Amino acid sequence: MKRFPIIVYALMISCILAAASENASAFEVTDLIFTNELTDCQKPVSKSSFTDNDLGVTSWVYYLDYEEGKTWKMDWYAPNNTLALTISNNRGSTTGGCSYRCLSRETLRENGTGKWIVKFYYDGQLYKTASFDYTMTQPNIWQAEKIYAIPDYYQTDPSYGGFPEGGANYCAPTSVSNSLMWLANNGFDNMAPNTKDRKKDQYDVILNLGTNYMNTDPVDGTNVYNVLTGVKNYISDKGYKDFQLKYQGWRDHTPESDMGIYVPDMGWIKSGIENLGSVWLNVGWYTYDGNKDEYIRIGGHWVTLAGFGYNGNPDYLVIHDPNTCYSNQFVLPVKITSGTLTGSSPGLPRSASGFYKLNNGMRVKSSADFGILDGAIVLSTYLVNSLNVGHLENDLKMNISCTQYQDNQYQFALNYSPTQADSLFWKLDPGSFKQLQKSSVPCLALGNDLKLNLYGEYGGIVYSYSMNYAPIPNDPLVWKMDVGTLKVK
């Protein structure tokens, strides 16, 4: 009989554990939907079909009882069933909530019209599958030559530890870093670290700019003056001298950047992005009082200009907004004709006439009615990334009027020197080599790979092409034409 209490006790424990097991919450996915909204954990409007009129597609998932440390993953399958994007993350606490990730319009276009499938995994197990339709409606809309080459880093990306306060106000160093990374990839090697992980390289540039050069406040962001001084000092510390920074707009700025223009000129902004130029736009967030025709400034934002022109209309600006995971926003500026810009910022109030609204195509802060272009910074240089060699005679000799390498300038000629094995070689003529003191003509920026990006006229047709440095045994002065780059300009 002594065993009876033990058996009863064991049965009681078993029942308690069973009840606890039945009552324990299990992970559950309640929604996996698609939207073109820039969203948070408030459930967005669901869509099932998208076109080129959408900036991209956001996959939004809501779940219950997510366990701390577990990993989720989203796989995006294109219409041809190839894996176009995969992304994963984890959460640092046990909770319910949401996750969302964007697929850019460019990735949609690369994979074409059809049905896309997204699969959501939790802790290695497939929990939800959903699909949407995409139709490519405008096959020839891209007309800005740098839009794919200029990076578009997401300022709140948590990779590598993220930025202070989640990067919420790191728009200025992020926008500037996009341009500096492009320059680093186009002859200015020292502008950024150069490792196999280019995203980590850009992360390091952003953190360096924000922490050591721009005095970026994690809460208040970066003002115009600090962007100007930060970029100037950063470029100087990297060893480059032949750059200048100019500003148009009404906010406080450095004396050397002043152009005496308080309403940004759109023609000047567009010309600033050409060749090796870089442009950063300072957008003010404004609410609007229609009774007084007043725009009240409540904050601001920085974006990178990547080009201009959309679907044949040169008035569009192509921007990379660091606070959205959609790339290549095509924004149509609209000029304001009346009213007043007001607010607590020094320099206000002032007439709103002549300034540009940027609502058409740009994400506007939810608490604002309008984004208005308060100002713009242009980083320019007399250096170029493609040099004109003029008319080529039948001997195909190329006269390189000026190249700049590590802050020194050189002039030389390349003589056509085919071999029996290869007809695409040119050799530097030592007698033509000359170091220049200060060139009066545009100078080609050379990186450490010594690649020459050239264009010239032959037989009445202008061709562009690249010459790769290709030393051969016993002759280090040889370049080879990259025929894959040869095209009619």
Secondary structure, DSSP 8 states (H G I E B T S, - for coil): -THHHHHHHHHHHHHHHHHHHHHS---EEEEEEEESS---SS-----SEEETTSSEEEEEEEEEEE-TT-EEEEEEE-TTS-EEEEEEEE-SSSEEEEEEEEEEHHHHHHH-SEEEEEEEEETTEEEEEEEEEEE---TT-B--TTTTTS----TT--GGG--GGGGTT-HHHHHHHHHHHHHHTTT-GGGS---S-HHHHHHHHHHHIIIIIS--BTTTB--HHHHHHHHHHHHHHTT--S-EEEEEESS---GGGB-S-SS--HHHHHHHTSTT-EEEEEEEEEEEETTTTEEEEEEEEEEEEEEEEETTEEEEEEEE-TTSS---EEEEEEE--S-EEESSSTT-SEE-TT-EEEEETS---TT-SEEEEEEEEEEE-SEESSEEEEE--TT--EEEEEEEETTEEEEEEEEE---SS-S-EEEE-GGG-EEESS-SS-EEE--TT--EEEEEEETTEEEEEEEEE--BTTB--EEEEEEEEEEE-
